Amino acid sequence: MSADGFVGRTYRWQDWSLSDLTAAKEASRRTVSLVVPARNEAATVGAVVSRIHTALVDSVSLLDEIVVIDSDSEDDTFAVAEDAGAVVYRSRDIRPDLGSQPGKGEAMWKSLFVTRGDLLVFMDADLVDWDTHFVPGLLGPLLTSPGIALVKGFYERPFVEGDRASAYEGGRVTELVARPLIALLFPELAGLAQPLAGEWAVRRSLFETLSVPTGYAVELTALIDTWRGLGADAIAQVQLGLRTHRHQALRDLAAMATQVTAAAWSRATDKPTADTVLLRQHVLIDGAPVERVRSVSLTERPAARLV
């Protein structure tokens, strides 16, 4: 399928009203869980949880639960999220018999053992400029189109630096790593506007069959594996408007880029990667180059249904 094949499955969040989606949820007898993986996000996670709780739990019955998975936070993320109305778990405390890995993907994989929703909506915890319509927008295709199994959000992502915001300049790993990899290795997915979007939704029956990288590659691998298993027609995307979040330092993004590259290459070659790789980075200190070595985890969890 060509890149423009996604046009027919591209929606806007305004395409559904809350009342229509609530009626569709009740008619289907589906339950919905919102999952927020978080690490050291005490400054923003409370607003994410409380605003969604007010709009989609208290006012209407679109969500059955809001679950925050705390990934080894060193701040007050757990307490802030709990006070805001979420059910909060520490990732390392979920199925301790399976051990614990650091990373966003690990938190999302572990969520399968403590949530009950037939439909899972994932949202990042570091959002600054956003709105609660993200959640119903992502649920729209799943509640109204039985053939769709995975939904990606897309949005304008400005790069904010101080008082200056540059429109469409956010998403550095997407533009410099994920999009070129997709163009070269998986051109059938090139019509997706935000392949690494942290706001996405999936049927539990699908997600629990997927291998899940414990780090930042989970969004890309879910797309690739869904396309391979169910075809491109099982994937949709929804325009959500504007999304602003806290940006990571460039050298930290290098670790994310390494995980995304490794996961894509593993699937393109059908060969597993090593559990870790050493990323060598160089900085100038007093005019002299100094090497810093970072161990980057490439571990993947098996399909949760098999555990």
Disulfide bonds with the S-S distance in Angstrom:
none
